[in-house]
């Protein structure tokens, strides 16, 4: 068998194809990838990977699930197995135990600890992660929390997260200021952007409340909402009830060329609920990000936000504080636009890209080799 590395994962989201492809090309890996998860997710074509072996059938029962076909790779001569850090995947427990019994190394690629774990869930997760040889976690925040729980910090690595880094790097070289917003809105107001699925957990109504209040105080903004309304939250109707009509319901957009222009020409991106990969998308195209400060309720990408440099944090669910943060970035005296843009680019180039991730994976595997 030419590949010593095996990745067994619950699904292949479209955004992860660039890093999976880079692993495929530079390290060599066999991939066993699940067919679905609980929420609909756009998948890439698994057959694009030279190392693609099999699509696993995920069977769900309540919050737990089993991956049919995932146990067989443990009986093949792989040396390293990279698994999702999901204790609710029952078959992963079997893989972990078999790997230990056969002297192979199991490595987690996971969110790790959020800081909101309690009771049985906390015990379950702690036991589950203790079975891995090493942990690749999305954030330093998670590493810090797990170190405080007694996990060996030397066995934890921050792998961050990424989108289509190389394509987006090429695109950002072409970005220029355009009249996309002044032409659409017919004014030169600062423009705030939200990008992501429209669902209740994102609390977009808090953003509407904040910009409507700013309008009443003589500091008008334009607001662009990009994304599909998957829960019938009817943001535009809510905005009109609040007396805010400078809103562009752009709808879903999957073209990076257009998203690049939209982000680059906005002053700031605001995600009142958790922020996730929206932060990486926004910073990639030079737009700072504002989101809430309750980190146990956040996604790991919040760590790319540095207050006053690449964005800001507001007190969760405090519309007044959110308004103040938006006002500071739109009507206050933030750094010059070029300085902000370069700070956003620097953060992405520093860590949130596929080349950083591949070096982490190589370090983890090389470290295992030294100890084998």
C-alpha positions as CSV (number, residue, x, y, z in Angstrom):
1,X,0.0,0.0,0.0
2,X,1.6,3.3,-1.1
3,X,-0.2,5.5,1.4
4,X,0.5,5.3,5.1
5,X,-2.2,7.9,5.9
6,X,-5.9,7.2,6.0
7,X,-8.6,9.9,6.5
8,X,-12.1,8.7,7.7
9,X,-14.5,11.6,7.9
10,X,-18.3,12.1,8.1
11,X,-18.7,14.1,4.9
12,X,-16.7,16.0,2.3
13,X,-18.0,19.6,2.4
14,X,-17.3,21.6,-0.8
15,X,-15.1,24.1,1.1
16,X,-12.7,21.3,2.2
17,X,-11.8,20.1,-1.3
18,X,-8.7,22.4,-1.6
19,X,-7.1,21.1,1.6
20,X,-8.1,17.5,0.9
21,X,-6.7,17.8,-2.6
22,X,-3.4,19.3,-1.3
23,X,-3.1,16.4,1.2
24,X,-3.8,14.0,-1.7
25,X,-1.0,15.6,-3.9
26,X,1.7,16.3,-1.4
27,X,1.4,13.6,1.3
28,X,-0.6,10.8,-0.2
29,X,-3.7,9.6,1.6
30,X,-6.6,7.2,1.2
31,X,-10.0,8.8,1.8
32,X,-13.1,7.2,3.2
33,X,-15.8,9.8,3.3
34,X,-19.4,9.7,4.5
35,X,-22.4,10.4,2.4
36,X,-24.4,12.8,4.5
37,X,-24.8,14.5,7.9
38,X,-27.9,15.8,9.7
39,X,-27.9,19.2,8.0
40,X,-27.8,19.5,4.2
41,X,-24.2,20.4,3.1
42,X,-22.9,20.9,-0.4
43,X,-20.3,18.2,-1.1
44,X,-17.5,18.0,-3.5
45,X,-17.1,15.1,-6.0
46,X,-15.1,12.6,-3.9
47,X,-13.8,11.0,-7.1
48,X,-11.6,14.0,-7.8
49,X,-9.2,12.7,-5.2
50,X,-6.7,10.2,-6.4
51,X,-6.8,8.6,-3.0
52,X,-10.6,8.2,-2.9
53,X,-11.4,4.7,-1.7
54,X,-15.1,4.6,-0.6
55,X,-18.2,6.6,0.2
56,X,-19.4,5.5,3.7
57,X,-23.1,5.2,4.5
58,X,-23.9,7.2,7.6
59,X,-26.9,5.8,9.6
60,X,-28.3,8.2,12.2
61,X,-30.2,7.3,15.3
62,X,-31.0,10.4,17.3
63,X,-27.8,12.4,17.8
64,X,-25.6,9.3,17.3
65,X,-24.6,7.7,14.0
66,X,-22.7,4.8,12.6
67,X,-20.5,4.9,9.4
68,X,-20.9,1.6,7.5
69,X,-17.6,0.6,5.9
70,X,-15.4,2.7,8.3
71,X,-14.1,-0.3,10.4
72,X,-12.5,-2.2,7.5
73,X,-9.6,0.3,6.9
74,X,-8.3,-0.5,10.4
75,X,-7.4,-4.0,9.1
76,X,-5.3,-2.5,6.3
77,X,-1.7,-1.6,6.8
78,X,-2.1,2.2,7.3
79,X,0.1,3.8,10.0
80,X,-2.0,6.9,10.7
81,X,-5.7,7.4,10.9
82,X,-7.2,10.9,10.9
83,X,-10.7,11.0,12.3
84,X,-13.3,13.6,13.1
85,X,-13.4,14.5,16.7
86,X,-17.1,13.5,17.0
87,X,-17.8,11.3,20.1
88,X,-21.4,10.8,18.7
89,X,-19.9,8.7,15.8
90,X,-20.1,5.3,17.4
91,X,-18.0,3.6,14.8
92,X,-15.2,6.0,15.5
93,X,-14.9,4.6,19.1
94,X,-14.4,1.1,17.6
95,X,-11.7,2.5,15.2
96,X,-9.9,4.2,18.1
97,X,-9.9,1.0,20.2
98,X,-8.7,-1.2,17.3
99,X,-6.0,1.3,16.4
100,X,-4.7,1.2,20.0
101,X,-4.8,-2.6,20.0
102,X,-2.9,-2.8,16.7
103,X,-0.3,-0.1,17.5
104,X,-1.5,2.4,14.9
105,X,-1.8,6.1,15.5
106,X,-5.2,7.8,15.6
107,X,-5.2,11.6,15.1
108,X,-8.2,13.9,15.6
109,X,-9.1,16.7,13.3
110,X,-11.6,18.5,15.4
111,X,-13.2,21.6,16.9
112,X,-12.2,20.1,20.3
113,X,-13.4,21.9,23.4
114,X,-15.9,24.8,23.2
115,X,-16.1,25.6,26.9
116,X,-19.8,24.9,27.2
117,X,-19.5,21.2,27.8
118,X,-21.3,20.0,31.0
119,X,-22.3,16.7,32.7
120,X,-22.3,13.5,30.7
121,X,-21.3,15.3,27.5
122,X,-18.2,16.6,29.1
123,X,-17.2,13.2,30.5
124,X,-17.9,11.6,27.1
125,X,-15.8,14.1,25.1
126,X,-13.0,13.9,27.6
127,X,-12.8,10.1,27.4
128,X,-13.1,10.2,23.6
129,X,-10.3,12.6,23.0
130,X,-8.1,10.8,25.5
131,X,-8.1,7.8,23.1
132,X,-6.3,9.8,20.3
133,X,-2.5,9.9,19.9
134,X,-2.6,13.5,18.9
135,X,-5.2,16.2,18.4
136,X,-5.3,18.7,15.5
137,X,-7.7,21.4,16.8
138,X,-9.1,24.4,15.0
139,X,-8.1,27.0,17.6
140,X,-5.6,27.9,20.2
141,X,-8.6,28.7,22.4
142,X,-9.6,25.0,22.4
143,X,-6.0,23.9,23.0
144,X,-5.9,26.2,26.1
145,X,-9.2,24.8,27.4
146,X,-8.1,21.2,26.9
147,X,-4.7,21.8,28.5
148,X,-6.5,23.1,31.6
149,X,-8.4,19.8,31.6
150,X,-5.2,17.8,31.8
151,X,-4.5,17.0,28.1
152,X,-0.8,17.1,27.1
153,X,-0.2,20.4,25.3
154,X,2.7,18.8,23.3
155,X,0.2,16.5,21.7
156,X,-2.2,19.3,20.5
157,X,-1.7,21.3,17.3
158,X,-3.7,24.2,16.0
159,X,-4.7,23.4,12.4
160,X,-7.0,26.5,12.0
161,X,-9.4,26.3,9.0
162,X,-9.4,27.4,5.3
163,X,-11.3,28.0,2.2
164,X,-10.0,27.9,-1.4
165,X,-6.8,29.7,-0.4
166,X,-4.9,29.8,-3.7
167,X,-7.9,30.8,-5.8
168,X,-8.8,33.5,-3.3
169,X,-5.2,34.8,-3.2
170,X,-5.3,35.3,-6.9
171,X,-8.7,37.0,-6.7
172,X,-7.6,39.5,-4.1
173,X,-4.8,40.8,-6.3
174,X,-7.5,42.0,-8.7
175,X,-9.8,43.7,-6.1
176,X,-10.4,47.4,-6.6
177,X,-12.9,49.9,-5.2
178,X,-16.0,50.0,-7.3
179,X,-19.4,51.8,-7.3
180,X,-21.3,48.6,-6.6
181,X,-23.0,50.0,-3.5
182,X,-23.3,53.7,-4.5
183,X,-24.9,52.5,-7.8
184,X,-27.3,50.2,-6.1
185,X,-28.3,52.4,-3.1
186,X,-28.0,55.8,-4.8
187,X,-26.0,57.2,-1.9
188,X,-22.5,57.1,-0.4
189,X,-23.4,55.8,3.0
190,X,-20.9,53.3,4.6
191,X,-22.0,49.7,3.8
192,X,-22.2,46.9,6.2
193,X,-22.4,43.3,5.0
194,X,-23.7,40.0,6.4
195,X,-22.9,36.8,4.6
196,X,-24.2,33.4,5.6
197,X,-27.3,31.3,5.9
198,X,-30.3,33.3,7.2
199,X,-31.4,31.4,10.3
200,X,-32.7,32.3,13.7
201,X,-29.4,31.3,15.5
202,X,-27.6,34.0,13.5
203,X,-29.7,36.7,15.2
204,X,-29.7,39.0,12.2
205,X,-32.5,41.0,13.7
206,X,-30.0,42.4,16.2
207,X,-28.1,43.8,13.3
208,X,-31.3,45.4,11.9
209,X,-32.0,46.9,15.3
210,X,-28.5,48.4,15.5
211,X,-28.5,50.0,12.0
212,X,-32.1,51.2,12.4
213,X,-31.1,53.0,15.6
214,X,-28.0,54.5,13.9
215,X,-30.3,55.8,11.2
216,X,-32.6,57.5,13.7
217,X,-29.5,59.2,15.2
218,X,-28.4,60.6,11.8
219,X,-25.8,58.0,11.0
220,X,-27.3,56.1,8.1
221,X,-25.8,52.9,6.7
222,X,-26.5,50.6,3.8
223,X,-26.9,46.9,4.6
224,X,-26.3,44.0,2.3
225,X,-27.6,40.6,3.3
226,X,-26.1,37.7,1.3
227,X,-27.4,34.2,1.8
228,X,-30.4,31.9,1.6
229,X,-33.3,32.2,4.1
230,X,-33.5,28.6,5.2
231,X,-35.8,29.2,8.2
232,X,-38.2,31.8,6.9
233,X,-36.8,34.6,9.2
234,X,-38.0,37.3,6.7
235,X,-35.3,39.8,7.5
236,X,-36.5,42.3,4.9
237,X,-40.0,42.4,6.5
238,X,-38.4,42.9,9.9
239,X,-36.2,45.7,8.6
240,X,-39.2,47.5,7.1
241,X,-41.1,47.2,10.4
242,X,-38.2,48.9,12.0
243,X,-38.2,51.7,9.5
244,X,-35.0,50.6,7.8
245,X,-35.2,50.4,4.1
246,X,-31.5,50.8,2.9
247,X,-31.3,47.0,2.7
248,X,-30.2,44.9,-0.3
249,X,-31.4,41.3,0.0
250,X,-28.8,39.9,-2.3
251,X,-29.7,36.3,-1.9
252,X,-27.3,33.3,-2.0
253,X,-24.0,33.8,-3.8
254,X,-21.3,31.1,-4.5
255,X,-19.1,33.0,-6.9
256,X,-15.9,34.2,-5.2
257,X,-15.4,36.8,-7.9
258,X,-18.6,38.5,-6.9
259,X,-18.2,37.9,-3.2
260,X,-14.7,39.4,-3.4
261,X,-16.1,42.7,-4.8
262,X,-19.0,42.7,-2.2
263,X,-16.7,42.1,0.8
264,X,-13.9,44.4,-0.4
265,X,-16.2,47.4,-0.9
266,X,-18.0,47.0,2.4
267,X,-16.7,48.8,5.5
268,X,-17.3,45.9,7.9
269,X,-18.9,42.5,8.0
270,X,-21.3,41.8,11.0
271,X,-22.3,38.4,12.3
272,X,-24.4,38.9,15.4
273,X,-24.7,35.1,16.1
274,X,-21.6,32.8,15.8
275,X,-19.3,33.7,12.9
276,X,-17.7,30.5,11.5
277,X,-16.1,30.5,8.1
278,X,-17.8,33.8,7.3
279,X,-14.9,35.4,9.2
280,X,-12.3,33.7,6.9
281,X,-14.2,34.7,3.8
282,X,-14.5,38.3,4.9
283,X,-10.9,38.7,6.0
284,X,-9.7,37.0,2.8
285,X,-11.1,39.9,0.8
286,X,-10.0,42.6,3.2
287,X,-13.2,43.2,5.2
288,X,-13.0,43.3,9.0
289,X,-15.5,41.4,11.1
290,X,-17.7,42.1,14.1
291,X,-19.2,39.3,16.1
292,X,-20.2,38.5,19.7
293,X,-17.7,37.9,22.6
294,X,-19.2,34.7,24.2
295,X,-16.5,32.4,23.0
296,X,-17.9,29.1,24.3
297,X,-20.9,29.8,21.9
298,X,-18.6,30.7,19.0
299,X,-17.1,28.8,16.2
300,X,-13.3,28.6,16.2
301,X,-12.8,31.1,13.4
302,X,-13.5,33.9,15.9
303,X,-9.8,33.6,16.7
304,X,-9.0,35.4,13.4
305,X,-10.6,38.6,14.8
306,X,-8.2,40.9,16.6
307,X,-10.1,43.9,18.2
308,X,-9.3,47.2,16.4
309,X,-7.2,45.4,13.8
310,X,-9.2,42.8,11.9
311,X,-12.6,43.5,13.6
312,X,-14.2,43.6,17.0
313,X,-16.3,41.8,19.5
314,X,-19.5,43.1,21.1
315,X,-21.3,41.8,24.2
316,X,-23.6,39.0,23.1
317,X,-27.2,40.0,22.6
318,X,-26.5,43.6,23.6
319,X,-27.8,45.6,20.7
320,X,-26.5,48.9,22.2
321,X,-23.0,47.6,22.3
322,X,-23.3,46.1,18.8
323,X,-24.4,49.5,17.6
324,X,-21.4,51.2,19.3
325,X,-19.0,48.8,17.6
326,X,-20.5,49.3,14.2
327,X,-20.5,53.0,14.7
328,X,-16.8,52.9,15.6
329,X,-15.9,51.2,12.3
330,X,-18.2,53.2,10.1
331,X,-18.4,56.7,11.5
332,X,-15.6,56.6,14.0
333,X,-11.9,56.9,13.3
334,X,-10.6,53.4,12.6
335,X,-7.3,52.9,10.8
336,X,-7.0,53.9,7.2
337,X,-8.8,51.5,4.8
338,X,-5.5,50.2,3.3
339,X,-4.1,49.5,6.7
340,X,-7.3,47.5,7.6
341,X,-7.2,45.6,4.4
342,X,-3.5,44.6,4.8
343,X,-4.2,43.5,8.4
344,X,-7.0,41.2,7.2
345,X,-4.8,39.8,4.5
346,X,-1.9,39.2,6.9
347,X,-4.1,37.3,9.3
348,X,-5.3,34.9,6.5
349,X,-1.7,34.5,5.2
350,X,-0.4,33.8,8.7
351,X,-2.7,30.9,9.6
352,X,-6.0,30.5,7.9
353,X,-5.0,28.8,4.6
354,X,-4.3,25.4,3.2
355,X,-0.5,25.8,3.2
356,X,-0.5,26.4,6.9
357,X,-2.7,23.4,7.4
358,X,-0.6,21.1,5.3
359,X,2.5,22.0,7.3
360,X,0.6,21.2,10.6
361,X,-0.4,17.8,9.2
362,X,3.2,17.1,8.1
363,X,4.5,18.2,11.6
364,X,2.0,15.8,13.3
365,X,3.0,12.9,11.1
366,X,6.7,13.6,11.3
367,X,6.4,13.8,15.0
368,X,4.7,10.4,15.1
369,X,7.6,9.0,13.0
370,X,10.2,10.2,15.5
371,X,8.4,8.3,18.2
372,X,7.7,5.2,16.3
